[in-house]
Amino acid sequence: MRDGMLAYRERIKLFGVTEAEVGEAYEAVRRGTPEAFWIDGYFLRCISFEGRIWEVGPRYRLAREDAARMLAEMEERTHPLLDALAALPSPEQRVQAAHHALILNVDYSDTDDPLESTAAGALVQGKALCGGFALAFKYLMDRLEVPCIVMRGTAASTAERNDVELHAWNLVQLDGRWTHVDVTYDLAATVDKRHPHLAYLGTSDEEIARTHDWERDAFPAAPLRFYCLPPHRHNGIRPGAHPRPHRLRPPPGPSDGGASCQ
């Protein structure tokens, strides 16, 4: 299914699967391939129940030529940022700096723009819903070879859970252990974007479960908690200011009074 959707095929045949498995495969493509921001659902037709043969008709939110142009723009805009992230000395610092760059350069937006739920909304247009933030973060982590998952579940603003809503965030794996990163929630609590909120950067299952809920069996356990001090300054991609290049300044090390990740 993934290859067919990336190739903009109008019809995709699947063999030996159930209708539920088709849905699971689609969700795996949508959440696991953040660069495929043009995918927008599918139609399904059963060819044979006995043979479990299905015909999938993907829906695409952009024409193929427009998607190709936007993908090239997303790659161009994130290239300086990814170079700077890759130069940082540890995976923890790369995770931290990517988290900060998204907070610095992307605004939360809930309008009728369907791209706000995609990585392109965050990395090209500079505005996104929680799903767009999570997919943008995965896009960066994938290219840094840091294992990353887009989580799906619900979340509330307080432990009292009076305002539970559907939500998306991330898991990242560091030194073989998983930890949570919720850029959207840290953005919501950030007063000055130059000094991002850090409460949802590198949290364990136990900590984030105070406000977040998810199907535990569907995702790996995340026992890791890592602590990062905020750097003096982060410069990252500026989605609204292209083509002027913007680079992310690596966090200052402990020796010069800046950030450290433990």
N, C-alpha and C positions, 0 to 999 in steps of 0.2 A: 504493500500500500504506500509506504513512504516514497519509494522510487517513482511510483506512478504520479503521486501528488507533486513531487519536486519537478517532474517532467511535464506538468500541466496536462496529463492525459484526461480525456473526457470520460472514459470508462475504464474501470479496473476490476478484473475478475479475481475472486478469492475462492480457494478450494479447501474443503475439509474443515471448515470453521463454523461456529454457531453465530447467531446474530449478536449475542452478548460479546463474543470474542472479536467481532468486527468493531463494535463500539470501543472495546478496550484497545484495539490496535490503533484506532483513530486518535484516542486520547494520548497514546504513547507517542504518536507522530507529532501531535499538536504541542505537547509539553516537552518533548524530547528534541525537537528540531526548531529552535527559536528563529533561525534564519528563514524558515518557511512561513513568513508572516502573511502570505496571500491565501492560505488555507482557511476556509470559512464554512466548515461543515460538509455534509454529503447527503445524497439520496441513496436509498438502498432498495434493490430488487432481488427477490429470491428466484434463482433459476431452477434449483432442485433442492427440496428439503432433505430427501433421502441421501443425495450426494453432498449435501451441505455446500452448495455452490451459490455464491452471491455476486451480484454485479453492483459495484460502488460507483456512484456518479458524484465526484467531488465538486464542491462549490468553491469558486475562487473570487476573492473580494477585489482583485486587481487584474487588469489585462496583463498578459505575460510580459509584454514589452515594458509596461510601467513597473511591474514587479522587478524586472531585471535592472532597470535604472535605479530603483530605490535600494535594491540589494547592493549594487555597486557603490552607491552613496554611503550606505551604512558601513560597508567595509572600509571606504576611504576615511570616513570620519573617525572610526574607532582605531585605525591603524596606529596613530601616534600614542594613543592611550595604552593600547596593548603592548607596544614596545616599552613604554615606561613601566608598566606593571611587570612585564617579564624580567626587567632589570632589577627588580627588588630582590633582596637576598633570601626571603622565605615565603612559602605559600601563605602563611598567616598574614603577612604584610600585603601580599597581593589581594587577598580577600578583603582586608580592611580598606585598601586604597580603592578597589573597585566599588565597594559600598559607599565610600565618601564621594567618589566621582559622580555616581548616579544621583546622590542627594544634592550635590552642588549644581548639577546641570539639567536635572529633569524636575518638572513640576507635576504634582498629582492633578489629574484632570478627569472629569466624568461628564462628557458631553455625548453627542450622538456619533462621534468619529470612531468607526470600528477599529482603526489602527491603534487606538489608545490601549487596547488589550494585547498588543503585540510588542515584540522587541523593537520594531521599526518606529513605533510611536515614541518610545523612550529615546532611542539612539539617533533618530533622524529628526523627528518633530519636536523633541524635548518635552513631551507630555505623555502621561500614561496613567492607567489604572493599576491596581495591585498586580494583576496578571502581566501587564506590560513591564513593570519593574522586575518581576521574577524572571520573565523570559529574557530581558536584557541582561540581567545578572548572569543567567546561565550561558547566554551567548559569550560573554567575556570569559567566564570560567572554562567553557569548552575549549576556547582557543589558548588558554593557559594550561590546559591539561590538568585542571583541578576537577575531580569528580563532583558533579553538581546535579541536583534533582529539583524540579519544580514541584512544590507541595500544593495540595489542594485540601481545603478544610473550611473551618469557620473560625472567626475571631471576634473578640469584643474589646472595647477600649479599657475596661477595668475588670478586676477579678470578680466583681459582682455579676458580670455577664448580662447586663440589661439591654445591650444593643448588639447582639450576635448577628454577624453577616457572613456570607460566603467570602472566602479570602484565599489568596495565593501568596506563597513565600518560598524560601529555598532551604535545602539541605546541602552542605558541602562536606567533603571528606578530607580530613587533615591527619596525616600520620595513621591512616587506617581507621580513624574514628570519625563519626558524623557529628555535625553541629548545625544549629539553625541560624539563618540570616534572614531578617525581615527588613528590607530597605524601606518599604512603604511605611511601616510603623515608626521606624526611626526618623524618617522624613517628617511625619506628622508631629513628632515631638521636638523637632529642630527649630530653634528660634533664629539662629544665625547660621546660614548654610556653610560658612567658613569653619564652623565648629559643630560638626554633626553629632546628633544624639547617638548613643552607643548601646542602649539597653538591649536591643535585639540583634546585636552583632556577636555571633559566636555563643549562643545560648544552648543549654541542654534541654532535653525533653521535659525534665522536672520544672525548670524555670519557665519555659515558654508556655507550658500547659496551664499557667495561671490565667492566661487570656486567650490561648489558641487551643483548638481541638481538631483532631484528624483521625482517620482510620489507622490505628496503630499497626495492624497486620499488613497494611498496604505499603508501608515505608520502613526503611531500616531504623533501628533504635539509634538515638543520638545522645550519647552520654557526655560528649565533650563540651567543656566550657573553656574558651580561651579569652584572655583579657588584653585589650589593646588600648593604650593611652592615645588620645587624639594628637595628631601632628599639628605643628604651627600653621601649616597652610597646605591646601591641595589645589592644584590647577588641573583641570581635566578637559574632556571634550566639551565643546560648546555647540550644541545642536543648532541653535539659532544664529550662529555667527560664521558658518562656513562660507567661503573657503579658507579663511584665516586659520592656520593650524593652532591647536591648543594641546599642550602636553601636560601630563600628570606629573607633578613633582613628587618623587618618592618621599615617604615619611622620613624626617630627620631621625638619626639613630640616637641611642641613649647618651653617646659621648658628647653630643652637642645640645643636650637638653631637650630633645624632641621625643618622638614616639618610640615605644618598644612593644613588641608582641611576645607574649609568653605562652 
